[in-house]
Amino acid sequence: MSNDNPQAGQNRPLPKKESDLFKNVVKFYESKQYKKGLKNADTILKRFPNHGETLCMKGLIVNAMANSAAAAQGSKKKEEEGDKKKEAIELVKKGLMMDMRSHVCWHVYGLLHRSTQNYAEAIKAYKQALRIDSENLQILRDMGLLQIQMRDLDGFRDTRLRILTLRPNSKVHWLTYALSVHVNGDCEGAAGVLDNYMATLEKDSVEFQRNFESSELALYKNMVLSETDGGEDGLEGIRKALGHLDEIHHVCVDQTGWLIARLSYQLQLGAFDEAKETCFLLFERGSTEDHLVHGAYMCALLKCDRETCVEVEKMKGMGTVATLRPLSDEERTTLLHAYGNADNTEAAVTANGDNDSSIAKESLAKTYPRSAAIKRIYLTLLSPSSDEFKSSIDKYCQRQIVKGVPSLGWDLSSMYLMEEQRPKNVSHGESTAATTKVRYVLAKDPVDIKSHLVHRLIVQLVDSYIASLASNNTFPSDATTVVAPSTLLWAWYLRSILHEQAAEYAQGITLINKCIEHTPTAVDFYELKARLLEGGGDIQQAANVIDAGRDLDHQDRFINNQATQTLLRAGRGEEAKQRISLFTREEGNPEHNLYDMQCTWYELELADCWRRKGDLGRSLRKYMAVIKHYQDFHEDQFDFHMYCIRKVTLRTYCKLLKFEDELWGLPHYGRAAEEVIKIHLHLLDFPGKLKEDEEPDYSKMTPSERKKAKNIARKKKKAMASAGEVVGKDDASNKDDSASNTNGNKKKAKPHIIDEDSDGKELLALDHLEEAKKFAAILVRHAPKRISAWALQYDVSIRRGKMLLALQALYKMKAINPNDHELFSRIVDFSQKLSSRSLDSQGHAASQTVIASEFPKLMNENSLADFVTLAVEEIKADALSSLPMRIAVARAMLSTNVGSSSDATSLILDCKLNVRCVSVETCREAMQFMDSLGTKEEGGGENNNNKGRMMQLIMAKFPFAKDC
Amino acid sequence: MGALSIEYGMINADNVEQLKKINQACFPVSYNDSFYEDMAKKQDENLCKFAYWNGFAVGAICTRVEPIPDCPGRSRIYIMTLGVLAAYRNHGIGRKLVTSVLDYFESQKDGTLFNTVDEIMLHVQTSNEDAMTFYGEKFGFEKGELVENYYKRIDPPHYLSF
């Protein structure tokens, strides 16, 4: 390259005057004095119009001005800003063309990409800049930030090493380098870097004294050590970390964190006696209510293996080893010694054939008589069939009812444990052990709860309380103590909740009405009544009741949110908006405030509300708002890369990085993304019918069903049209509001981002399959344990004609839950699609081979007809098999001609709705299925008969349902 | 179970609906909206208050200072409503509510609010023997004139003033 090549940089270096001006440009840019910067840049460009670096800086300033204008003004001048941005890009590109050998130009080019979140391109530009100026600290630092944000972990480490080499006397650079080594999985290396750093310090340095930063750093190093592999048993790291804890004790300010770490290491190393000592230290510090410490203490008492200890450590809420898995009699006795009361232990211990009273002296209940956690844990240690359990739970319930604890019902429901077989992790050196282990899961379905021993026992107890309290205001066990007048009230309330758990809505309502009559000022009762009504099928009434409850206390944000949610579910969006806006900022549009506050639950419910009304555009808009929040969460991470290291909160920073990695797997994101996929698939299947349809789930309907649905939709459309007018008016009035505000405060009048495309027309115009594919891919990657994500991945893949991907999705679903109805109907679908496809469209020969050999395994090598027949038999054999499964199999029976429509109907009717997963929703689906049979066959009369029977069953189960 | 220990709380626009619920449960007449609108306007919390027990409002008293019609310059404390939810009666809550207002009067007797107050007055429906016992025997209120046919929609339509 010769010097007269324009790309080699014209007029470089600049004369003294201009070069000073250029320095000013940079200074003004950094201090955000954009106008001054622009002026200086223009002065230079007047003399040297082709000076690349100045052109680039000018572009950067124009871009920054457009951004800050966008932030301040909203999108009113969207196009104008778009033009500005284009101008900025052109300036920078021109500048770069003029001077490709300037690191400044490349750096600016990178910054521009960064500002549009095009990080990959930005990194490339930075790398170019570094090729020219390899020691530019600013560029290196910027690149490091992008690399950790993008999780280019290797690149991040290399960059940080270069920075550290250039500036080895900075603490931040040492720490960041250590962290970069750590995130690359080299824990030993990271610990070594930290050691090297400490070795550079003076002996009396502040880093060796007891303060927050040295404490965090020491604990971070400890964490790194504990993650090191090594030793025959893989526990060398833990051993080192345990030893290291003693070395750092004098600098640690987070004493609890220090003790918890020690406890975890001791347990994993099997040092149970020491672990117990650590637990006592923690209890002494006030952790007696921490179930995590109790869980660890119990592991130490039982001398659990490492896998179990780690499992217990990860349990949430009130989980301990006693709620993780069934205990043996021996284990029960050991734990009862530790947790029993002096008086009741004796009974329990005697019952277990052991009478060593000396152990009872160790009892925690005696040492900490006021601890609620210890009393609660005691309950989980008793066998539910024992008398001791009955009398203890009796005492426990009585105490809480007298106090009037509203959460008692929820608290007790965590004792409805059911055993489940799980595959066991194969651990070191263990080959012959059983491949499954028994774990507890919580009973959630009303059918399971109703038959659960603990539930039945509590129901019995509470019924006896109510009888006794109602007649003479005493508990049955103590006829002399007259209790407060609210005791009966809370007994009713608890019984009502027990009814709710068992889906006995009518009985629940009777009792909660008594409660409301007794004390009409308590918000809790209205909330429960609304829940019972909602469960029982009358969402409108539920919304009225909870709204009346809300009216009792306008300062109760919880009930206000509940009322908003129920109103949205009742399709009363305007009322809901009015309620929630009682708690948003007063000025401006509440919708804006809710978006700015990232109020995800509200937006999800509102989106569901629009979807049910058939306004898919608005619905999509709201779901996408939620998705945008998650993108923002991810973007927000950027601010922490530098901040956390500067503040030495490295342990928390590691947690943050992990959280961000798992961000797209979080449930709310999943809910939004799944609905987005469903809407797009629906629009793909039924193009051009945007507003006519009321439910996106038409894909499984027969033509006659669709016809019927369209009739309903036509009526809805009329209603929508008139509703639309109202909404339109509302928008107009909002505009008036904002217009009248302009004089008062300019900021108030800014159009908000959510006003763009508020009815979602742009979203509806997107490529449906492409959008669905995009979100399905994100979901299966980040939420691989979510069965519904794989179901949608199947739906997308099959529409794209990607049979192999579809097959993979089916396999993934099977691995999560082989008995899922969504899986069953998709296997049937796949088989049917496979046989109906013409030979030439079957795709690649190799994939055909794979499908031919792998797919039959999903049907256990049966023909489709046999597969469905077997499913029918399975349902008949399992009296509790779920309603959705029954519907899916019934549908399959018809579509594969395995059975007649009356066979299919009886599959649903015979269960009498006393099976799993019966809700208003699933019943509605069952009715839809039966509706679809009506015109199909000769036996229309019989079907009407069946529908009548089904209606009766539904009304018995959901007494408040009006439309099924 | 004897006397319940209660706490007092003020009545305001955010919780006036609870007063309505208590009154609806306690009285055969329903007060018109303007009564509650008045109550929502931050009344003196010593004259109008809720009684809370165990976290919930179980009773309320609403009183005001009003001029005595035929005595210019003199005034009285008038008990507009006093109600305790049925389930919580006979635990001394009503008595505490009245006493708390009386105590307030005693402590502020010479203040601007009370220095013209000569008497404390209320009305009771003639059939409400519980109330007459309550005021007459426990507090020593004296029976005043009988107003006939005051209430239009409930029976008996008379009330007594104390």
Interface residues (C-beta under 8 A of the other chain):
Chain A: K403 G404 N473 V482 V483 A484 P485 S486 L488 L489 E517 H518 T519 P520 T521 A522 D551 L552 D553 H554 Q555
Chain B: M1 L4 A13 D14 N15 E17 Q18 K21 I22 Q24 A25 W53 N54 G55 F56 A57 V58 L85 A87 Y88 H91
